[in-house]
Amino acid sequence: MSGEPFRFFWRFPSDAGAFSASNTASGFDVDNLKRSTLDKKWRSDEFGSALVETVTVDLGSAQAITAFVLLDHDLIDTDVLVLRFASDSGFTTDVGTVAITFRENTLVEFFAAVTRQYWRLEITALLDTAVRQAGRLLLGPHYEMERSLALGYTVGPGQDTGKTIRTQGGQLYGDLGVRLKMLGGEFVAMQEADNVEVDALKNANGKSVPLFVAMDWTNFPLKKSLYGTLTQVGSSINIGVERWSFPLRMLEQK
């Protein structure tokens, strides 16, 4: 097993919040960051003289947040990234920041609980003609299991959405599509609290609502993480002494 506990991130109070951006390109609304799929994006317009873009989330009330995720982004490693939080919309009361480490395609940070209503992602670029875009922004509490998946779990190529079509004339046309990653593994000897969390997740999300998971965040922050949906929601198996076994199967969400 991995030395790190498995991390579930599936409760997203940000989805019920109000999103706003410092500026937005036509046709790329900031509310696209709340869509569960990644086919539509938020995109900034060209950076102005300040070279700063912001995305602000009003959660509606102060809520405990322990995780931040930005999916399918095109930020670059020279961008300066800051996640701010505050008790007021002007970001003057109970203000603080969460450090963000740049990672291609997906930004993820886990941190000690911060209870605030207002959150703001600030992106400072070095090029005044640059635009930035992203597919999904998540804020909420995450859950850490007692341990990770048993040895033998895999995160690798899965479903291929490409297809080929042959016309009546015999020509063959291909649609490359994308190859979605799949996760397969099993929790063994789960504690009762972990089993309760897994049951809550299965009941809330089923096979249609995506979640984010990280298997070994410290050592493999992106290689062993996945945003996707469950492909099975069977019951856990009681193996005695309040310990449970559950097979986890997920398919990447695009």
C-alpha positions as CSV (number, residue, x, y, z in Angstrom):
1,M,0.0,0.0,0.0
2,S,1.0,3.6,-0.5
3,G,2.3,5.3,2.6
4,E,-0.2,8.1,2.1
5,P,-3.9,7.9,2.8
6,F,-6.3,8.0,-0.1
7,R,-8.0,11.4,-0.6
8,F,-11.6,11.8,-1.8
9,F,-12.9,15.2,-2.9
10,W,-16.5,15.0,-3.9
11,R,-18.4,17.7,-2.0
12,F,-18.2,21.0,-3.9
13,P,-20.0,23.9,-2.2
14,S,-18.4,26.1,-4.9
15,D,-20.9,24.7,-7.4
16,A,-23.7,26.4,-5.5
17,G,-21.8,29.6,-5.2
18,A,-21.7,32.8,-7.4
19,F,-18.7,33.0,-9.7
20,S,-17.3,36.3,-11.2
21,A,-14.2,37.1,-13.2
22,S,-12.3,40.3,-13.7
23,N,-12.9,39.9,-17.5
24,T,-14.3,37.1,-19.7
25,A,-14.0,36.5,-23.4
26,S,-17.3,36.4,-25.3
27,G,-18.7,32.8,-25.4
28,F,-16.5,31.6,-22.5
29,D,-18.6,32.4,-19.5
30,V,-17.1,32.1,-16.0
31,D,-20.0,29.9,-14.9
32,N,-18.6,27.2,-17.2
33,L,-16.2,26.6,-14.3
34,K,-19.1,25.0,-12.4
35,R,-20.0,22.5,-15.2
36,S,-19.2,18.9,-14.3
37,T,-17.9,18.3,-17.8
38,L,-14.8,20.0,-19.3
39,D,-16.1,20.6,-22.8
40,K,-16.8,24.3,-22.2
41,K,-14.3,26.7,-20.7
42,W,-14.0,30.0,-19.0
43,R,-11.5,32.1,-20.9
44,S,-10.1,35.5,-20.0
45,D,-10.0,38.3,-22.5
46,E,-6.6,39.8,-23.2
47,F,-4.7,40.9,-20.1
48,G,-4.8,44.6,-19.5
49,S,-2.0,46.7,-18.2
50,A,-2.3,45.2,-14.7
51,L,-1.5,41.7,-16.1
52,V,-3.8,40.2,-13.5
53,E,-6.9,38.1,-13.9
54,T,-9.1,37.0,-11.1
55,V,-11.9,34.5,-10.6
56,T,-13.9,35.1,-7.4
57,V,-16.3,32.6,-5.7
58,D,-18.9,33.7,-3.2
59,L,-20.0,30.5,-1.4
60,G,-23.0,32.3,0.1
61,S,-21.9,31.7,3.6
62,A,-18.7,30.9,5.5
63,Q,-17.8,27.2,4.9
64,A,-14.9,25.1,5.8
65,I,-12.7,24.5,2.8
66,T,-9.7,22.1,2.7
67,A,-9.2,21.6,-1.1
68,F,-8.9,23.6,-4.3
69,V,-8.7,22.2,-7.8
70,L,-8.5,23.9,-11.2
71,L,-8.9,21.4,-14.1
72,D,-8.0,21.5,-17.7
73,H,-6.2,24.8,-17.6
74,D,-3.6,26.3,-19.9
75,L,-1.7,28.4,-17.3
76,I,2.1,28.5,-17.7
77,D,4.9,28.1,-15.2
78,T,5.8,31.8,-15.2
79,D,2.3,32.8,-14.1
80,V,2.1,33.9,-10.4
81,L,-0.8,32.1,-8.8
82,V,-2.4,33.0,-5.4
83,L,-5.6,31.7,-3.8
84,R,-7.0,34.3,-1.4
85,F,-9.9,34.0,1.1
86,A,-11.8,36.6,3.2
87,S,-14.9,37.2,5.1
88,D,-16.0,40.1,2.9
89,S,-16.4,40.7,-0.8
90,G,-13.8,43.4,-0.8
91,F,-11.2,41.0,0.6
92,T,-10.3,43.3,3.6
93,T,-11.5,41.3,6.6
94,D,-10.0,38.0,7.9
95,V,-7.8,37.8,4.7
96,G,-5.3,35.0,4.0
97,T,-3.8,33.1,1.2
98,V,-3.1,29.5,0.1
99,A,0.1,28.9,-1.8
100,I,-0.4,27.3,-5.2
101,T,2.2,25.1,-6.9
102,F,2.1,25.2,-10.7
103,R,1.3,21.9,-12.4
104,E,0.4,21.5,-16.0
105,N,-3.3,20.9,-16.8
106,T,-4.4,20.5,-13.2
107,L,-3.8,22.7,-10.1
108,V,-4.5,21.0,-6.8
109,E,-3.9,22.0,-3.2
110,F,-4.9,20.3,0.1
111,F,-4.6,22.4,3.2
112,A,-5.8,22.8,6.8
113,A,-9.5,23.9,7.1
114,V,-10.2,27.5,6.4
115,T,-13.7,28.8,7.0
116,R,-14.5,31.8,4.8
117,Q,-17.3,32.9,2.4
118,Y,-15.2,34.6,-0.3
119,W,-12.4,33.0,-2.3
120,R,-10.4,34.4,-5.2
121,L,-7.9,32.9,-7.6
122,E,-5.4,35.5,-8.8
123,I,-3.4,34.9,-12.0
124,T,-0.6,37.3,-12.8
125,A,0.9,36.9,-16.3
126,L,4.1,38.2,-17.8
127,L,2.6,38.8,-21.3
128,D,0.1,41.5,-21.8
129,T,-1.3,39.7,-24.9
130,A,-1.9,36.4,-23.1
131,V,-5.3,34.9,-22.4
132,R,-5.9,32.1,-19.9
133,Q,-8.6,29.4,-19.7
134,A,-9.8,26.6,-17.5
135,G,-12.5,24.0,-17.5
136,R,-13.5,23.5,-13.9
137,L,-12.9,25.1,-10.5
138,L,-13.6,23.2,-7.3
139,L,-13.6,24.3,-3.6
140,G,-14.7,22.2,-0.7
141,P,-13.8,19.8,2.0
142,H,-11.9,16.6,1.2
143,Y,-11.8,13.3,3.1
144,E,-8.7,11.3,3.9
145,M,-9.1,7.5,4.2
146,E,-7.1,5.6,6.9
147,R,-5.0,4.2,4.1
148,S,-4.7,4.0,0.3
149,L,-5.8,1.4,-2.1
150,A,-4.3,-2.1,-1.8
151,L,-1.2,-3.0,-3.9
152,G,-2.1,-3.7,-7.6
153,Y,-4.3,-0.7,-8.3
154,T,-3.8,0.9,-11.7
155,V,-4.3,4.4,-13.2
156,G,-3.9,4.0,-16.9
157,P,-5.4,4.1,-20.4
158,G,-9.0,3.1,-20.5
159,Q,-11.9,3.9,-22.8
160,D,-11.1,5.2,-26.3
161,T,-13.7,7.6,-27.5
162,G,-12.3,7.6,-31.1
163,K,-14.1,5.8,-33.9
164,T,-13.8,5.0,-37.6
165,I,-16.5,5.1,-40.2
166,R,-16.4,3.5,-43.6
167,T,-18.6,5.1,-46.3
168,Q,-20.6,3.3,-48.9
169,G,-17.9,4.2,-51.3
170,G,-15.3,2.4,-49.2
171,Q,-13.5,5.4,-47.8
172,L,-12.4,5.1,-44.2
173,Y,-12.8,8.2,-41.9
174,G,-11.4,8.4,-38.4
175,D,-12.4,10.5,-35.4
176,L,-9.4,10.4,-33.0
177,G,-11.4,11.3,-29.9
178,V,-9.6,11.0,-26.6
179,R,-8.4,8.1,-24.5
180,L,-9.9,8.3,-21.1
181,K,-7.9,7.1,-18.1
182,M,-9.4,4.4,-15.8
183,L,-8.7,3.7,-12.1
184,G,-9.1,0.2,-10.7
185,G,-8.3,-0.9,-7.2
186,E,-9.7,-2.1,-3.9
187,F,-9.9,-0.8,-0.4
188,V,-9.3,-3.6,2.1
189,A,-10.0,-3.5,5.8
190,M,-11.6,-0.1,5.8
191,Q,-12.6,1.4,9.1
192,E,-16.3,2.0,9.8
193,A,-15.9,5.8,9.4
194,D,-14.3,5.2,6.0
195,N,-17.1,2.9,4.9
196,V,-19.7,5.5,6.0
197,E,-17.9,8.1,3.8
198,V,-17.7,5.7,0.8
199,D,-21.5,4.9,1.2
200,A,-22.3,8.6,1.3
201,L,-20.2,9.2,-1.8
202,K,-21.9,6.3,-3.7
203,N,-25.4,7.5,-2.7
204,A,-24.7,11.1,-3.6
205,N,-22.8,10.7,-6.9
206,G,-23.8,7.3,-8.3
207,K,-22.3,6.7,-11.7
208,S,-23.0,10.2,-13.1
209,V,-21.5,12.9,-10.8
210,P,-17.7,13.3,-11.0
211,L,-15.3,13.4,-8.1
212,F,-11.6,14.0,-7.6
213,V,-9.3,11.4,-6.0
214,A,-5.6,11.4,-5.1
215,M,-3.9,8.1,-4.3
216,D,-0.3,9.2,-3.4
217,W,-0.4,13.0,-3.5
218,T,3.1,13.8,-2.1
219,N,5.0,11.4,-4.4
220,F,2.8,11.4,-7.5
221,P,0.6,14.5,-7.4
222,L,-0.9,14.2,-10.8
223,K,0.2,10.7,-12.1
224,K,-1.9,9.1,-9.4
225,S,-4.9,11.4,-9.3
226,L,-8.1,11.4,-11.3
227,Y,-11.3,13.5,-12.0
228,G,-14.0,11.1,-13.1
229,T,-17.1,9.1,-12.3
230,L,-17.6,5.8,-10.6
231,T,-18.3,2.9,-12.9
232,Q,-19.7,0.7,-10.2
233,V,-21.5,1.5,-7.0
234,G,-21.8,-1.9,-5.4
235,S,-22.0,-2.5,-1.6
236,S,-19.0,-2.8,0.6
237,I,-18.3,-6.2,2.1
238,N,-18.1,-6.7,5.8
239,I,-14.9,-8.7,6.5
240,G,-15.4,-8.7,10.3
241,V,-14.4,-6.5,13.3
242,E,-16.0,-3.4,11.8
243,R,-13.7,-3.7,8.7
244,W,-14.9,-3.4,5.2
245,S,-13.7,-4.1,1.6
246,F,-14.8,-2.1,-1.4
247,P,-13.6,-2.3,-5.1
248,L,-13.1,1.2,-6.6
249,R,-13.6,1.7,-10.3
250,M,-13.5,5.1,-12.0
251,L,-13.5,6.5,-15.5
252,E,-12.0,9.9,-16.3
253,Q,-14.4,12.8,-17.0
254,K,-13.8,15.1,-20.0
